[in-house]
Amino acid sequence: MLVVVGGLSSGMRQSRTLASPGRPGLYHVFSRIVDKRFIFNDPERHKFIRLLKDGAAFAGVDVITWCVMGNHFHVLVRVPVIDSAKLGDEEVLSRMAHLYSERKMQDLREIWGRCGTPEARRRFLGPYRARMGDLSDFVKTLKQRFTQWFNRCQNREGTLWEGRFRSVLLEHNESDASTGLGALACVVAGYIDLNPVRAGLAGSAAGSDWSGYGAALRGDQHGVAGLEILWGTRVTDKIDVGQLLELHLGFLDRGRGGGHGPDKDEMLAAMSVSVLSHDLEEHLGPCGGGSERPVKRLAARMTSRCEEFTKAHKLGRAWLAEQIR
């Protein structure tokens, strides 16, 4: 049974499904350029990813992985529970520096400093605090900032995006960092990382310069940090970064029907299967067919276009159960 809250959207304005108050949310975010125009070349992709990282630092969200295609983007993002009222003024100002220029920050700090009392200073920063830990503000700010930059560079005006962004709320392991985010999160992350492969733009996930995995492979710390959150400390405390990259690639290869030949690390191959099969059995019960079979069947969902990943409102473990039967 597919878990869909609100049904699939079909050209209609999508009502957004968010995590319950007081609980973290994991979302697959997707948005396309107006008229499906192909505007993302290397300079545009580079700028967009930089704005993505800056926006995440301001909002306090964790970008797990991403992919920027010719006319759309995918982001897997975790929004933790943030009590912004408890953030100190200096912390808020530090985060604001990721969004605003040095000149703008000087002006904002001057205004903040002229506020007569600590309470007045907190009130001045209140609107910025309120934006932190907010999925809609995070994505809206990202798209607006990229539009402003792109329009300025191209001497154009008007909208750049095809309406609001879409987001799918994903059920995941919320409380224990050691176990990672769970099997569903790994599948959606793989689906995003394999986007260039499905489109015929790269022979493998390692061949893409504009995905989270491709960035991690080239030493990008944001990409590596996303993989560490995805797989959890139970795995990452035992292996180094190079092994983590190989472990994730091994999972992506499973989705493409690849095996683990003599050039593959058998320990890492067994570890990836163990982590995911344990998650499946913990939440769904015994899957049958040994540990390898359900993981491989689930991984196969990464290799073809899957409308649920972009049009559902929510996906949960019932969807997982359907895929591995």
MOQUIZI-V178310 format. One record per run of one state. SS is the DSSP state (H for helix, E for strand, L for the rest). FROM is the first residue (numbers start at 1). TO is the last residue. If there is no record, write none. Layout:
BEGIN
SS/FROM/TO + SS/FROM/TO
END
This chain:
BEGIN
L/1/24 + E/25/33 + H/34/36 + L/37/41 + H/42/59 + L/60/61 + E/62/68 + L/69/71 + E/72/79 + L/80/83 + H/84/86 + L/87/88 + H/89/96 + L/97/101 + H/102/114 + L/115/117 + H/118/131 + L/132/134 + H/135/154 + L/155/160 + E/161/161 + L/162/165 + E/166/170 + L/171/176 + H/177/179 + L/180/182 + H/183/193 + L/194/194 + H/195/198 + L/199/204 + H/205/207 + L/208/210 + E/211/211 + H/212/217 + L/218/220 + H/221/231 + L/232/232 + H/233/236 + L/237/240 + H/241/255 + L/256/265 + H/266/284 + L/285/289 + H/290/302 + L/303/307 + H/308/311 + L/312/313 + E/314/315 + L/316/316 + H/317/324 + L/325/325
END
